[in-house]
């Protein structure tokens, strides 16, 4: 914005202010210069909450686009700077959508802007430039945060040729910008001094085409932006209802202001704004008309507009139509930040009460002490009518909390006849003689309404005044107006205005009295001292240097010099010069005024006016150029616009023109035009000499500013091993993992900048953004090696010594994976069971992959142990070294697999043959005697036989007890299996030499060992004889005795000495044969023993006896006999027994002997355990 325009805006602000407490002129004249005067008053101010929009709301703006920077940076030669036009903005729809995973009510607003500029020179072609811009915005209804905006820009140029116009399509561009989270240009409720910031992710997509300008590349970036409510007052527009608007200024991540907007509550939007559409195009708009039709309205009232965290509270949604309550209306209540969405219905009074919990969610923006300020919505979806209000949640909320808002103080300064509204953007300052009006806001940040109280105001000179503060609702504000006059002798420096709310502490419920005090600072300085140096006379067409460089500011700081020079025909020329030096050339003689306006850092202004006399002289020549500046390396054309010779007698005589320049003119040094290309930054002066027909020389100089240009045309080359790489058809370079790549960067710039260019390389921008390599010089050379496959993006940005830079050049490199390799390995030698197979393998891969390789042995390639893919890719052992043995040759694999896998999944596999061979057992056999006697039990043992651990458990011990006898009849006498076992017992029949073979058999054929045993013939033995035939002899004896008894009895029956009536056997005791033999002392031939029987008979014997008696009838072997007295007769008669009876008894005796032998027999294995047998053989 130009200085005159800015001044005009300030004047309008001052004239349109509605809140000025003025002193009458006569009172001002009566002020004592030696004192300061303090006056005060107070008033309530309303809360400015979030507005609501409806479909059909329309704002119509007048404005202009400043496209000079955009066009200049594009390299197009044109004189266009501004395009004026209109912007028509309309709300077209209201609906819900998902924003950052949250259901959100949004407004969709469409804007149509048309801007044009006439008589534009575009690359040497004259015509009219027209820009049509259509924008669609998605705005969050709860706080007017921008979610997304899509702008379509159509630039047309109407090229004029005589009477015809040819339309040229300069560019068609669509810009889509999305923000996450949405950007909060406002933080409702608005209060002067509020400051908030937001970190968000922005995606910008450019689509379009143009033959004249370059379409920017798409961009994704993390942005940081902040906003501040700078002031409240008149925005400098003529819109009558917006004289109490809020100035919200936008700051970039560096803290520099880059835009503003004046928010007007009465029009529910901006009354004026300055915004950046894209880099190089700024839009300035001012509201002309606002149309809104609302027959039905929804309002929301809170029980507590300021609440603690996680607080149960309530709100009332009120529906009215034409001022009348609407009952039975369904509304959708939305507390979006907490996901609380429900449907309610208004009662008879048109209100619906909603109870909800405030939650504890933070805001998308940060600022202030509160956790967040969240919009709550009640709307009718079918009619798309919205009501909204903001609830603020604060963890430190108190019942009452009066806050003196130092940061919200605004100041009006009256200096002479002008009044200026000061804000933080303009600076708070004054000079002696100024009258200051302070607006000090007090806010109740408590839950409940605060009672009325007072505030003490201490002026900079120490005087104290007490001001009444009215009762304030929650979040309501009151503004105290304080007037103070600066005395003429006030020293330079900072002053403070301090104030304290409720100084006497009468409000006991004030939860935080630390914020009751406020201090506001203001700088008292001096007006700058203006000094203007210029000649009192000069010639026409001569450049006059007007120098105000000696001006200074008594209180320090920089000065801004604004020159306003009168020229013929009553016009004026204005120019703002940072160096306070202005050059100007008058075309005609006369007396002219030069006005110097000096403004210091505090915006204090001093005006000085001087006069100069311009004298006429011949010849006259004037150098012109379209621009007062150009970019280095950009051509600029100078031309002789006016020339003449006042005193010449021949006006038609030609005039010679000679250009004096450090750079050659493209058209030649002689002529009306001179186009030069500056190669060095700074001020450049060109001179022209005009020679008339009298050889009188007139001179004219022209100085322009040669500005720095950003480096352009960044280029990159990639070399590998001395060879320059060529990208493929996609523009992508191909390389392998581990390749050493050399990057070389270049860019174009002015000659004096080339050697100081700073090249910023990021070889792997996406995967390793922190790797940044800087290089200074004309050409950069950096080396890099990629260790991961895939597409990598290298970026190059070139910056000159002024901080200007190229756009980032993106160099895509596709890195191809190098599959790992396995060093050849000789097959291992065969090994025996339980022997260690030792394998050591080595792999080959790039250095980046070596540390991440997975080396695996699959010990059973036929089994898929991990249930994934094939069976030969299992990882049974993860190592390069394998030390392993197999116990069983039959189950051992014939081959194993070693495979190695890199981080890209590439695999190398090798099959390794394994030969595990069976180990035959080593047989050992022993015998307890090598010379047994026939019939002896001989013990054999296979102890000491060895084999592998696995085979030892399955060994079979096969014994062939006589290798000369083919016991199994297979024709081979040496392979019989007569008995099996590790320990066996054997009794040889017959005498002679026996060759015994023991074969230990595993899964193989087995191994044998033989023993030779000499079996001796058994000698005669009574014991053995009795053991074999004793029972037979005993049976014969018993039968003989029985026969003898029988004979005796028969004989006695015929003897008269015996009484036949008397039982001769009644005297005798019946004794069983077993009992007789069980008692060793029993003598059957002793008379007393025969009477008493056996002395001891066990219960078992008694039972046996009873059993024998019972079984006697059924042929039991037990025989019960009666021993007669006359033993001798029995023995004599025994010989007379019948031979046939003897034969029967003998057979019975043999049978008894066999039974006895069976009952007496016990197996050797039952008698002796393994330890006994081992001990026997060890002995």
PyMOL commands that set and color helices and strands:
alter all, ss='L'
color gray80, all
select helices_A, chain A and resi 3-16+25-29+68-73+240-242+265-267+336-338+513-515+568-570+751-754+847-850+871-873+949-952+1022-1052+1073-1078+1087-1092+1099-1114+1127-1134+1139-1160+1164-1167+1170-1178
alter helices_A, ss='H'
color red, helices_A
select strands_A, chain A and resi 38-45+58-66+82-98+103-122+125-140+146-161+164-183+195-210+219-233+245-251+257-264+269-278+281-291+296-302+306-307+312-321+324-325+330-335+340-345+351-357+372-380+385-393+402-415+418-422+429-431+435-444+453-458+464-469+477-485+493-501+517-525+537-539+543-547+560-567+571-577+581-585+590-599+605-615+620-625+629-631+635-644+656-660+673-677+682-691+697-707+712-720+723-724+733-736+740-748+758-762+773-776+780-785+790-799+809-816+821-822+831-832+837-840+843-844+854-858+877-878+881-884+895-901+907-913+916-917+926-927+937-941+956-960+979-980+983-987+992-1001+1007-1015+1071-1072+1120-1121
alter strands_A, ss='S'
color yellow, strands_A
deselect
rebuild
show_as cartoon
